[in-house]
């Protein structure tokens, strides 16, 4: 399933309501916009299972990719959350929630100082990164290039 171009106040692509436990699997959620939370997906006190999905190029003030509010908390497994934009929690935003995240890549999200904002449980095998962000400031820019150029021509250690 490819979901694209959705718009809502919460959950531009998908809204998981209070007490629901939807299984969202093998989806692409892209180019969606939320006015407040969860550009791609918003889980409001929902125990959603989100697995094997690509959540990319979405935007919202809170949680460009996914936003979670309250308990129960969703589980996110084997997903790619990338190129989303938010003021807070560009990839994943958690508020009074504790999403369980495993085997998931959260990279190259922009607009905030963190890929993930709020509490979350690291279930292992996650890649929370930006491979070209050599100085770890969540921005690929001239400072990263300076690190490469500064090491240019130096022998590599084995």
LUMBABA-722661 format. One record per residue: residue in three letters; z, x, y of N, C-alpha, C in turn. Coordinates in pm, whole numbers, plus 50000, padded with zeros to 5 digits. Layout:
<rs>
ALAZXYZXYZXY;...
</rs>
This chain:
<rs>
UNK500005008549882500005000050000500005008950124;UNK499135006250216499125013050345499445002750452;UNK500515005450526500944996650634500745004250764;UNK499924999050853499625006150976499604996651096;UNK500045001851210499954994451335500974983451357;UNK502044983051278503054972751295503854974551423;UNK504374963751478505204964151599506314953851587;UNK507534958051623508694949051623509804955551704;UNK510834948151736511984953951804512724963551711;UNK512924959651585513554968051484512644968151361;UNK512364980151311511504981251195510054978151227;UNK509404987151299508004984851337507094982451218;UNK507374989451106506594987450985507274977850889;UNK508544980550858509304972350763510724970650815;UNK511244958350808512634955550842513334950850715;UNK514404957750677515224954050561516504947850614;UNK516684934850593517784927450651519094928850576;UNK520154923550638521514924150587521584918950442;UNK522174927250356522424923350218521224924250124;UNK520074928550175518894929650090518864943150018;UNK518154943549907517994956049831516524957649788;UNK515614957949884514204959149847513894972949788;UNK512874973249703512354985849650511014988149718;UNK510944998649797509725002149872509205014949809;UNK508065014249740507595025849666506085027649680;UNK505675040249677504255044049683503545037949802;UNK504165038649920503605033050043503275044050143;UNK502365040850231502135048750351502435039550468;UNK503375043650552503755035850669503455044450790;UNK502475040450868501975049250973501585041551100;UNK501735048351213501325043051343501985029751377;UNK503275028551344504045016551378504995019751493;UNK505395009451566506245011251684507375000951681;UNK508585005651709509744996651725510314998351866;UNK510714987351925511284987752060512674993852064;UNK513424993251954514764999051955515025008551838;UNK514825004151713515205012251597514145011751488;UNK513955023351424513115023851305511645021351329;UNK510945031351381509515029851402508795026151273;UNK509125033151164508515030151035509295019650958;UNK510595022350937511465013350860512825012650928;UNK513385000550935514784999050977515544991750868;UNK516654997550826517534991550725518824987150793;UNK519014974150806520214968450868521154963850758;UNK522164972150728523124969150620522374965550491;UNK521424973950457520564971550342520634983250245;UNK520744980150118520744990450014519334992849962;UNK518384993950051516974995950013516815008949933;UNK515845008849842515415020949773514005023949823;UNK513865035149891512585039349948512165051849871;UNK511075050949796510705061949708509205064549707;UNK508855077249702507455081749694506605075849808;UNK507135075749929506415070450045506115081650145;UNK505075079550223504775088050338505035079550461;UNK505915084450548506275077350670505915086550785;UNK504805083550853504285093150952503735086151076;UNK503825093551187503195089651314503715076251368;UNK505005073551346505645061551398506515065451516;UNK506955055451595507845058851707508805047551740;UNK509975051851787511035042651831512055050851909;UNK512855044751994513915052452062514925058551964;UNK515285051151858516225055851756515535055651620;UNK515405067251556514805067851424513305065451426;UNK512555075451464511095073951467510515070351332;UNK511015076851225510545073851091511355062751027;UNK512655065251009513555055550945514855054851025;UNK515365042751042516665040551103517525032651005;UNK518795036550994519755029850905520975025950986;UNK521385013450977522585008851048523475001350951;UNK524725005850940525724998950861525625001350712;UNK526534994850641526664996650497526334983450429;UNK525724983350310525404994950227524275003250288;UNK524125015150235523155024650287521965025750192;UNK520795028550248519615030050163519605043450089;UNK518745044049987518455056649918517005060149947;UNK516765072649981515425077450014515125088849920;UNK514095087249837513805097249734512315100649730;UNK512055113549729510695118849710509705113349813;UNK510135112949937509285108350047508925119950138;UNK507915117750220507565127050328507695119350458;UNK508545124550547508785118250677508345128450781;UNK507205125950845506615136150931505875130151052;UNK505835137951158505095134751281505535121651347;UNK506795117851329507355106151396507995110551527;UNK508205101351618508755104651749509905095151783;UNK511005100951833512145092951879512975100851977;UNK513735093852059514675100552149515845106352070;UNK516255099751963517345104251877516945102251732;UNK517095112751652516755111951510515275109651489;UNK514475119451522513035117551519512505114051380;UNK513085119851275512685116351139513535105351080;UNK514865107151089515825097751030517015096351123;UNK517405083951151518575081151234519535072551154;UNK520805076551153521825069451077522985065851170;UNK523355053051173524425048151258525365039651172;UNK526575044551148527555037751062526985035550922;UNK526145044650880525475044050750525485058050690;UNK525245059150562525235072050494524115072250389;UNK522865072450435521765072050339521795084150245;UNK521455081650120521355092050018519905096750016;UNK519695109650043518345115150055518165126149951;UNK517125124949869516845135049767515355137549754;UNK514975150249734513595153949711512645150049823;UNK513155149449944512385144350058512125155350161;UNK510935155150217510555164450324510635157150457;UNK511405162750550511535157250685511155168550780;UNK509905168450827509375179550907508435174651016;UNK508345182651120507385181051228507525167751301;UNK508725162451305509025150751386509415155751525;UNK509125148251630509315153251765510065143351854;UNK510455148351969511065139852071512565141352080;UNK513215145851974514665147851979514965161951931;UNK516205165751944516585179251906516855180551756;UNK516725169551682517015170451539516045161951458;UNK515735166851339514925159251245515705147151195;UNK517025149251174517925138751127519125138051220;UNK519485125951261520645124051347521595114251277;UNK522875117951271523875109551206524205114651067;UNK525075107450999525505111750866524465108050761;UNK524415116450657523555113850542524065122250428;UNK523765118150305524175125550187522975133050132;UNK523145146150119522075154850069522115154849917;UNK521155147849857521065146849712520335158449647;UNK520005168749724519365180949675517835179849680;UNK517225191349675515775193049675515085187249799;UNK515795186949912515205182450038514655194250115;UNK513665191750197513075201750285513135196250426;UNK514155200450500514355195750637513915207350726;UNK512685206550778512125218650839510985215950934;UNK510535226850980509235228151045508815242351015;UNK507885244650923507595258150875507225268150983;UNK506595263851090506205273151196507285274951302;UNK508395267851291509495268851386510385280551345;UNK509985292451381510655304551334512035306751394;UNK512285301451515513595303451576514525291351558;UNK514065280951487514935269751451515295260251562;UNK514505259751672514845250651782514085237351775;UNK513435234551662512685222151638511455220451726;UNK510965231551780509735231551859508925243751819;UNK507635241851795506745253251771506115256651905;UNK506435268651955505965272352088505815287452100;UNK505695292252221505505306452247506645315252196;UNK507865309952191508985317852139508765321151992;UNK508205311851917507915314451776506795324751763;UNK505785323551849504695333251849505215347151883;UNK506165347951976506745360952012507435367551893;UNK508045359751808508685365151687507625371351596;UNK506505364251578505415369551494504855382351556;UNK504555381851685503965393551750504925405351752;UNK506205402651765507195413451763507275420551629;UNK506915413651524506955419651390505575424751345;UNK504565422851428503195426651393503115441451360;UNK502545444651247502325458651208503515465251141;UNK504665458651141505835464451075505685463050924;UNK506175472650849506085471250702507015460050653;UNK506575453150550507385442450492508385448450395;UNK509595443150399510625447650306510415440550174;UNK510715447450066510585441049934511945438549874;
</rs>
